[in-house]
Amino acid sequence: MFSFSKIKSLGIFIVLFLVTLLWNIQSASAGIVEDFSNALKNGKPTLELRLAYEYVNINELSYPNKHPGNEISLRTRVGYRTGEFLKTTAYIQLQNVTNLMEQFSFKRGYPGKIEGDTAQDFIGDPHGSRVQQAYLDFRFIPQTLIRLGRQEITLDDQRLIGNVDWRQNGQSFDALTIINHSVPNLTLFASYINQVNTIFLGHMDLDAFYLFHATYTGIKGQSISAFVYLLDTEDESSSARDCGTYGIRAAGNVPILKEIALKYAVDYAYQGDFQDGKDHNANMFNAFLGTKINVFNVGAGFSYISGQDGNDKPFDTLFSTAHKFNGWADEFLATNGGKLTAGLKDYYVQAGVKVIGTKFLAVYHYFDTTDEKNQFDGTYGDEIDLLAARKLTKNLSTLLKFAYYNRKDNDSSGYLNPTTDKTVFWARLIYKF
């Protein structure tokens, strides 16, 4: 769809390109054509192959006769980054997902329709091809990167903004991004986004999505971030997803003994109204504390995401890599979009070890509601997650991953628990060059 926002992006591109040429005009010479040719020839190719198997068994109350889903798919990403020409470089990354075994249902497009074998459980990997990334990098301002085009954006731990790289198609953004390092130990980030390219090979047009983020690393072993994310969708109704998200995060390591340090991460975000969206008054809080002793590591964490409270809408985790959080079975992906009306309290503990070059990790989650008004006071269920990962060579790695979610029966008030029993298993072989 052609829109005014696309015209604005094109205009910004033209202005930046002309500024680049003018800024570097003094370097122009008879050899400029040769310099351009060298920039193209002396670039760096990139290649990623990811062969994946996934098994999903969902005990769906509404569709009790569905069969487990099975997938074998190959993701191929081929890219090329040019050398520098007039302080400008370019990068393009083409992607194809081929489903070698497609015994599952999936969603395609945005908002999307269900395709595949609808008698089998859902797996979020539609087959197809697209341009995953295509951007220009300008470095004509000292200690500043200006990036224009389709790009992946990950901020902090990807709790609110991420590339959803766990799924075969991933997520990217059509954006203008500026990153500045002028102040020592301080990274300033700003981005204007007008389109989100989803994991279902669709795209979501936006009036605007503004990201402002600052990270300070001047304290040894510590990182402190503050952010403002302003979402303006094309929906002009009062029920629009439009919102402003304001937060702070701290993460790092604190030595307590010569060989032992505490690892921590804590963040808080408040969400209020912005543009057309109304009744946004929500909160999110996450905390983690862990330590490593020799080859062992242990930790515990808590996540709070507010739900519906009267007219106030649930917290929206925006465009996060939601799979990383609240259990790998992905029972709470509704936090992206702000549709988890009963909210979420996630209590979890984890333990891991690395032996003979292989990483093992086990995580246990207990999920509760946030007990907001007009919602049930109950427990969703619990989950066990297991992981084994190993790097085989410099470019080749593999992993096995398992998640089992156990749904609690409906509570005494008769409220229907929106989650379902679910078992998921993954096996992957990844090659990166």
C-alpha positions as CSV (number, residue, x, y, z in Angstrom):
1,M,0.0,0.0,0.0
2,F,1.4,3.4,-1.0
3,S,1.1,5.9,1.8
4,F,2.3,9.4,2.7
5,S,4.6,7.9,5.3
6,K,6.4,6.1,2.5
7,I,6.8,9.4,0.6
8,K,8.3,10.9,3.8
9,S,10.8,8.1,4.0
10,L,11.8,8.5,0.4
11,G,12.2,12.3,0.9
12,I,14.5,11.6,4.0
13,F,16.5,9.2,1.9
14,I,17.1,11.7,-0.9
15,V,18.0,14.5,1.5
16,L,20.5,12.3,3.4
17,F,22.0,11.1,0.2
18,L,22.5,14.6,-1.2
19,V,24.0,15.8,2.1
20,T,26.4,12.9,2.0
21,L,27.5,13.9,-1.5
22,L,27.9,17.6,-0.6
23,W,29.8,16.7,2.6
24,N,32.3,14.7,0.7
25,I,32.5,16.7,-2.4
26,Q,36.0,17.7,-1.7
27,S,37.1,14.1,-1.9
28,A,35.7,13.7,-5.4
29,S,38.4,13.0,-8.0
30,A,38.9,11.3,-11.3
31,G,39.2,8.1,-9.4
32,I,35.7,8.3,-7.8
33,V,34.3,5.7,-10.2
34,E,37.1,3.3,-9.2
35,D,36.4,4.0,-5.5
36,F,32.8,3.1,-6.0
37,S,33.7,0.0,-7.8
38,N,36.1,-1.0,-5.1
39,A,33.4,-0.5,-2.4
40,L,31.2,-2.9,-4.2
41,K,33.9,-5.5,-4.8
42,N,35.6,-5.3,-1.4
43,G,32.5,-5.9,0.7
44,K,31.6,-8.8,3.0
45,P,29.1,-11.5,2.2
46,T,27.0,-13.1,4.9
47,L,25.3,-16.5,4.9
48,E,23.1,-18.2,7.5
49,L,21.5,-21.7,7.1
50,R,19.2,-22.9,9.8
51,L,17.7,-26.4,9.6
52,A,14.9,-26.7,12.2
53,Y,12.6,-29.4,13.4
54,E,9.6,-28.5,15.6
55,Y,6.9,-30.6,17.3
56,V,3.8,-29.0,18.9
57,N,1.1,-30.8,20.8
58,I,-1.7,-28.5,22.1
59,N,-4.6,-29.8,24.1
60,E,-7.1,-27.2,22.7
61,L,-10.4,-27.1,24.4
62,S,-12.2,-25.6,21.4
63,Y,-10.6,-28.0,18.9
64,P,-10.1,-31.3,20.7
65,N,-9.7,-33.4,17.5
66,K,-6.6,-31.5,16.3
67,H,-3.4,-33.5,15.7
68,P,0.1,-32.5,16.8
69,G,2.0,-30.3,14.4
70,N,5.3,-31.3,12.8
71,E,7.7,-29.1,10.9
72,I,11.0,-29.5,9.2
73,S,12.1,-26.2,7.6
74,L,15.3,-24.6,6.2
75,R,15.9,-20.9,6.6
76,T,18.4,-19.4,4.2
77,R,19.7,-15.9,4.6
78,V,22.1,-14.5,2.1
79,G,23.5,-11.0,2.6
80,Y,26.2,-8.6,1.3
81,R,27.7,-5.5,3.0
82,T,29.6,-3.2,0.7
83,G,32.8,-1.4,1.5
84,E,32.7,2.3,2.3
85,F,32.1,4.9,-0.4
86,L,31.8,8.6,0.5
87,K,31.4,7.5,4.1
88,T,28.4,5.4,3.1
89,T,27.9,1.6,3.1
90,A,25.0,-0.5,2.1
91,Y,23.7,-3.9,3.3
92,I,21.1,-6.2,1.9
93,Q,19.9,-9.5,3.3
94,L,17.6,-11.9,1.3
95,Q,15.7,-14.6,3.1
96,N,13.9,-17.8,2.2
97,V,12.0,-20.3,4.4
98,T,11.3,-23.6,2.8
99,N,9.2,-26.1,4.8
100,L,10.4,-29.5,3.9
101,M,7.7,-31.0,6.2
102,E,4.6,-28.9,6.6
103,Q,2.3,-30.9,8.8
104,F,0.9,-27.9,10.7
105,S,-1.3,-24.8,10.4
106,F,0.2,-21.4,10.2
107,K,-0.8,-17.7,9.7
108,R,0.2,-15.6,6.7
109,G,0.1,-11.9,6.2
110,Y,-1.2,-9.1,8.5
111,P,-3.6,-9.4,10.2
112,G,-3.3,-12.8,8.5
113,K,-5.3,-15.8,7.6
114,I,-4.8,-19.5,8.6
115,E,-3.2,-21.7,6.0
116,G,-1.6,-25.2,5.9
117,D,-3.1,-28.2,7.4
118,T,-5.9,-26.8,9.7
119,A,-6.4,-30.2,11.3
120,Q,-3.0,-30.0,12.9
121,D,-1.6,-27.7,15.6
122,F,-0.2,-24.2,14.9
123,I,3.5,-23.4,14.2
124,G,4.4,-19.8,13.3
125,D,6.6,-20.4,10.3
126,P,4.9,-19.7,6.9
127,H,7.1,-20.6,3.9
128,G,8.1,-17.9,1.5
129,S,10.8,-15.3,0.6
130,R,11.3,-11.6,1.3
131,V,13.9,-8.9,1.8
132,Q,14.7,-9.2,5.5
133,Q,17.0,-6.2,5.6
134,A,18.1,-3.5,3.1
135,Y,19.6,-0.3,4.4
136,L,22.2,2.4,3.9
137,D,24.7,3.4,6.7
138,F,25.9,7.0,6.7
139,R,28.9,8.0,8.8
140,F,29.6,11.6,7.7
141,I,28.9,13.0,11.2
142,P,31.7,12.1,13.7
143,Q,30.8,9.3,16.2
144,T,27.3,9.0,14.6
145,L,25.7,6.3,12.6
146,I,22.6,7.1,10.5
147,R,20.8,4.0,9.2
148,L,18.0,4.3,6.6
149,G,15.9,1.4,5.3
150,R,14.7,-2.0,6.4
151,Q,16.6,-3.1,9.5
152,E,16.4,-5.3,12.6
153,I,16.3,-3.4,15.8
154,T,16.9,-4.9,19.3
155,L,17.0,-2.8,22.4
156,D,18.1,-4.0,25.9
157,D,17.0,-7.6,26.4
158,Q,14.3,-7.3,23.6
159,R,11.5,-7.2,26.2
160,L,9.8,-4.4,24.2
161,I,11.7,-4.1,20.9
162,G,13.2,-7.2,19.2
163,N,13.8,-9.1,16.0
164,V,11.9,-12.3,17.0
165,D,14.9,-14.3,15.6
166,W,13.7,-17.5,17.3
167,R,11.0,-17.8,14.5
168,Q,12.2,-18.8,11.1
169,N,11.0,-15.5,9.4
170,G,11.9,-13.0,12.2
171,Q,10.9,-9.4,12.4
172,S,12.3,-6.2,10.9
173,F,11.4,-2.5,10.7
174,D,11.4,0.1,8.0
175,A,13.0,2.9,9.8
176,L,15.4,5.8,10.1
177,T,17.8,5.3,13.0
178,I,20.4,7.5,14.5
179,I,23.0,6.2,17.0
180,N,25.4,8.7,18.6
181,H,28.5,8.0,20.8
182,S,29.8,11.6,21.3
183,V,29.7,11.4,25.1
184,P,32.0,8.8,26.6
185,N,30.2,5.7,27.9
186,L,26.8,7.0,26.7
187,T,24.9,5.6,23.7
188,L,22.0,7.7,22.4
189,F,19.6,6.0,20.1
190,A,16.6,7.4,18.2
191,S,14.5,5.8,15.5
192,Y,11.4,6.6,13.4
193,I,9.5,3.6,12.1
194,N,6.7,3.5,9.7
195,Q,6.3,-0.2,9.0
196,V,6.8,-3.5,11.0
197,N,7.6,-6.6,8.9
198,T,6.1,-9.5,10.9
199,I,7.0,-13.1,11.4
200,F,4.0,-14.1,9.3
201,L,5.4,-12.5,6.1
202,G,3.0,-9.6,6.4
203,H,3.6,-6.0,7.3
204,M,1.9,-3.5,9.7
205,D,1.8,0.1,8.4
206,L,2.1,2.8,11.1
207,D,1.6,6.5,11.2
208,A,4.7,6.6,13.3
209,F,6.6,4.7,15.9
210,Y,9.3,6.8,17.7
211,L,12.0,5.1,19.8
212,F,14.3,7.1,22.1
213,H,16.8,5.1,24.1
214,A,19.9,6.0,26.2
215,T,22.4,3.6,27.7
216,Y,25.2,4.5,30.2
217,T,28.0,2.1,30.8
218,G,30.4,4.3,32.8
219,I,30.2,2.2,35.9
220,K,32.3,-1.0,35.6
221,G,30.2,-4.0,35.0
222,Q,26.9,-2.0,34.9
223,S,24.5,-0.8,32.3
224,I,21.7,1.7,32.9
225,S,19.1,2.5,30.3
226,A,16.2,4.9,30.0
227,F,13.7,4.8,27.2
228,V,10.6,6.4,25.6
229,Y,8.6,4.5,22.9
230,L,5.7,6.4,21.3
231,L,3.4,4.2,19.1
232,D,1.0,5.9,16.6
233,T,-0.9,3.3,14.5
234,E,-3.2,4.0,11.6
235,D,-6.2,3.3,13.8
236,E,-7.9,6.6,14.7
237,S,-10.5,5.2,17.1
238,S,-10.3,5.5,20.9
239,S,-9.6,1.7,21.1
240,A,-6.4,2.2,19.1
241,R,-3.2,0.5,20.3
242,D,-1.5,4.0,20.3
243,C,0.4,4.4,23.6
244,G,3.5,5.9,25.2
245,T,5.8,3.6,27.1
246,Y,8.3,5.1,29.5
247,G,10.9,3.1,31.4
248,I,14.2,2.5,33.0
249,R,16.5,-0.6,33.2
250,A,19.6,-1.6,35.1
251,A,21.7,-4.7,34.6
252,G,25.1,-6.0,35.4
253,N,27.4,-8.0,37.7
254,V,28.3,-7.3,41.3
255,P,31.4,-9.1,42.7
256,I,30.8,-10.7,46.2
257,L,33.8,-13.0,46.4
258,K,37.0,-13.4,44.3
259,E,35.4,-16.0,42.0
260,I,31.7,-15.3,42.5
261,A,29.6,-12.4,41.3
262,L,25.9,-11.7,41.4
263,K,24.2,-11.1,38.0
264,Y,21.1,-8.9,38.1
265,A,18.6,-7.2,35.8
266,V,15.7,-5.0,36.8
267,D,13.4,-2.9,34.8
268,Y,10.2,-0.9,35.1
269,A,7.9,0.6,32.5
270,Y,4.8,2.7,32.6
271,Q,2.3,2.9,29.7
272,G,0.0,5.8,29.1
273,D,-2.1,7.4,26.4
274,F,-0.6,8.7,23.2
275,Q,-2.3,10.0,20.0
276,D,-5.7,8.3,19.4
277,G,-5.4,5.5,22.1
278,K,-7.4,5.9,25.3
279,D,-7.5,4.2,28.7
280,H,-3.8,3.2,28.7
281,N,-2.6,3.2,32.4
282,A,-0.5,0.0,32.8
283,N,2.7,-1.2,34.3
284,M,5.4,-3.8,33.8
285,F,8.1,-4.9,36.2
286,N,10.8,-7.5,35.7
287,A,13.6,-8.6,38.1
288,F,16.3,-11.3,37.9
289,L,19.1,-12.3,40.3
290,G,21.6,-15.1,39.7
291,T,25.1,-16.2,40.2
292,K,27.7,-18.5,38.6
293,I,29.9,-20.9,40.6
294,N,32.5,-22.7,38.5
295,V,30.6,-24.4,35.7
296,F,27.2,-24.0,37.4
297,N,24.8,-21.1,37.3
298,V,21.5,-20.6,39.2
299,G,19.0,-17.8,39.3
300,A,15.5,-16.6,40.1
301,G,13.2,-14.0,38.6
302,F,9.8,-12.4,38.7
303,S,7.8,-10.7,36.0
304,Y,4.7,-8.5,36.4
305,I,2.5,-7.4,33.5
306,S,-0.7,-5.6,34.4
307,G,-4.0,-6.7,33.0
308,Q,-7.4,-5.1,32.5
309,D,-8.2,-2.8,35.5
310,G,-11.7,-1.4,35.0
311,N,-11.4,0.6,31.8
312,D,-7.6,0.6,31.9
313,K,-6.2,-1.6,29.2
314,P,-3.6,-4.4,29.8
315,F,0.1,-3.5,29.4
316,D,1.3,-3.9,25.7
317,T,4.8,-5.3,25.3
318,L,4.8,-3.7,21.8
319,F,7.1,-5.5,19.3
320,S,9.2,-7.7,21.6
321,T,10.9,-11.0,21.1
322,A,8.2,-12.5,23.4
323,H,9.4,-16.1,23.1
324,K,12.4,-15.2,25.4
325,F,10.0,-14.4,28.3
326,N,7.3,-16.1,30.3
327,G,8.0,-19.7,29.2
328,W,9.1,-21.1,25.9
329,A,5.7,-22.8,25.3
330,D,4.5,-19.3,24.2
331,E,1.3,-19.4,26.1
332,F,1.4,-15.6,26.9
333,L,2.3,-14.1,23.5
334,A,-0.9,-12.0,23.9
335,T,1.2,-9.5,25.9
336,N,2.4,-8.3,22.5
337,G,-0.7,-6.3,21.5
338,G,-1.9,-5.8,25.1
339,K,-4.5,-8.6,25.0
340,L,-3.7,-10.5,28.1
341,T,-6.7,-9.2,30.1
342,A,-6.0,-11.1,33.3
343,G,-2.4,-9.9,33.4
344,L,0.5,-12.0,34.4
345,K,2.7,-12.8,37.4
346,D,5.6,-15.1,36.4
347,Y,7.7,-16.6,39.2
348,Y,10.7,-18.6,37.9
349,V,13.9,-20.4,38.9
350,Q,16.6,-21.7,36.7
351,A,19.8,-23.8,36.9
352,G,22.4,-24.5,34.3
353,V,25.8,-26.1,33.8
354,K,28.3,-26.2,31.0
355,V,30.2,-29.5,30.6
356,I,32.4,-30.8,27.8
357,G,31.5,-27.7,25.7
358,T,27.7,-28.3,26.0
359,K,25.4,-25.8,27.8
360,F,22.5,-27.3,29.7
361,L,19.7,-25.2,31.2
362,A,16.5,-26.0,33.1
363,V,13.8,-23.4,34.0
364,Y,10.6,-23.7,36.1
365,H,7.8,-21.2,35.8
366,Y,4.7,-20.6,38.0
367,F,2.2,-18.4,36.4
368,D,-0.5,-16.4,38.2
369,T,-2.9,-13.6,37.3
370,T,-2.4,-10.0,38.5
371,D,-5.8,-10.0,40.4
372,E,-7.0,-6.9,38.6
373,K,-10.6,-5.8,38.9
374,N,-13.3,-7.8,37.0
375,Q,-10.8,-10.7,36.5
376,F,-10.5,-14.0,38.3
377,D,-8.1,-14.5,41.2
378,G,-6.4,-17.6,40.0
379,T,-3.4,-19.5,38.6
380,Y,-2.8,-20.1,34.9
381,G,-0.5,-23.1,35.4
382,D,3.2,-23.9,35.5
383,E,5.9,-24.9,33.0
384,I,9.2,-26.7,32.7
385,D,11.7,-25.7,30.0
386,L,14.9,-27.6,29.1
387,L,17.8,-26.6,26.8
388,A,21.0,-28.2,25.5
389,A,23.2,-26.2,23.1
390,R,26.6,-26.8,21.7
391,K,29.0,-25.1,19.3
392,L,30.4,-27.8,17.0
393,T,32.8,-25.6,15.0
394,K,33.5,-21.9,14.5
395,N,30.5,-21.5,12.2
396,L,28.3,-24.5,13.1
397,S,26.1,-24.9,16.2
398,T,23.2,-27.1,17.4
399,L,20.5,-27.0,20.1
400,L,17.7,-29.1,21.5
401,K,14.9,-27.4,23.4
402,F,11.8,-28.6,25.2
403,A,8.8,-26.9,26.9
404,Y,5.9,-28.4,28.8
405,Y,3.1,-26.2,30.0
406,N,0.6,-27.6,32.5
407,R,-2.7,-25.7,32.6
408,K,-4.6,-25.4,35.9
409,D,-8.3,-26.3,35.8
410,N,-10.8,-23.5,35.8
411,D,-11.0,-21.6,39.1
412,S,-14.0,-21.9,41.5
413,S,-15.7,-18.8,40.0
414,G,-16.1,-20.6,36.7
415,Y,-13.7,-18.3,34.8
416,L,-12.3,-20.1,31.8
417,N,-8.5,-20.3,32.0
418,P,-7.4,-19.0,28.6
419,T,-4.3,-21.2,28.4
420,T,-4.0,-24.8,27.3
421,D,-1.8,-27.8,28.0
422,K,1.1,-27.7,25.5
423,T,4.2,-29.7,24.7
424,V,6.8,-28.3,22.3
425,F,10.2,-29.8,21.1
426,W,12.8,-28.2,18.9
427,A,16.0,-29.4,17.3
428,R,18.2,-27.0,15.2
429,L,21.4,-27.0,13.3
430,I,22.7,-23.5,12.5
431,Y,25.5,-22.5,10.2
432,K,26.7,-18.8,10.1
433,F,29.4,-17.3,7.9
